[in-house]
């Protein structure tokens, strides 16, 4: 996610710069990249049938999940996040107090998810909900290696909310809107939604999603459209995605769509505004080419850049990024480029190389911010890189750090006071850290290390040690001392 505060930087920036059987030929029919085809084999699969009721702002869903216990041990329960329930009450809605009126311009509107029926291997079962209704637990002795089928029926209430989940004047944003299996790391990772950062941690899975929505709506979704048919005043569209970390979609009657093919990838820019759509498309193209070259090839066939009623700058999902429509004006041109490049970089650091975004958020966020600087370096040269680095990283950190006492980068999102502190420490100071490491080992080796990290951990879950190992491997020197000093907060930037 890119912070809202970034929008304020645009003026400064402008001034300074003027100077299931997932194999080819299977039912999906998708022409998969060999790495996706390989990664998709045997993954958990989500089959979702969702009907959007725009009169009542509800999403009525049936979902079947084919899941395997890959933890290597026998489990006694299966746990699912029900993220929409984070939006159920005004007291717990996941926004900083200072952002509340921007999240709910028409006043608080409750959202949520009501699960009405659960079947386990075809038989109805009872289930437990946590007190905040964000966690659904099935008690089940699940032997290692064993597969289960879990089916759920549920209704999602879509709130009038300009966060990543909800609806605005022109868009429905259905992100984190289905029950998703918790990640497992020595236990189920059941952290709930929170107001800081992106509180999600999921493993890659296969998706087969059919969306039934009024014909007038144009939909941007994770995955590829494989079939579309009319059903009265509705349209049923089937999307498939293999080896992706999440599934999100945005729908609007007002979208106009620009597309461009870059190698095997179709980049699509969905816009609501008269300007900015072409620029977003061009930035995404430049970012895709740049990160392909620097880190390794983007393996999916599609990348959607989606303008939305979203107030927090940008938000990343696999094969789809969501951008604040306010960025699509002439005066915000550089911010649009900056945020787009940042969110596209997340396709490498979050979507492909996954991490625990709740407990180790710096791993994707700081690296993504530094990758954004590398985008400017590659596309505009060293002077632009220095300009952006000074303004977006150094100055941002210095301005915000006056009010910050805890300098530690490596801490869970729940330990940050608010998104301002999070942004200054994780994005800016984190990017500073990567700038220092790159200088110490040399840019070429640094990029070689990131390429190794990407190739080794794509489609998987990375931890701090994986990144440091990859960089140490090419640097031929120990780097844990440098990383520890920065991550633990011992380094204070003057
Ligand atoms: Zn981000």
Boltz pocket constraint, residues with backbone or C-beta under 6 A from the ligand:
constraints:
  - pocket:
      binder: B
      contacts: [[A, 1], [A, 2], [A, 342], [A, 346], [A, 365], [A, 368]]
      max_distance: 6.0
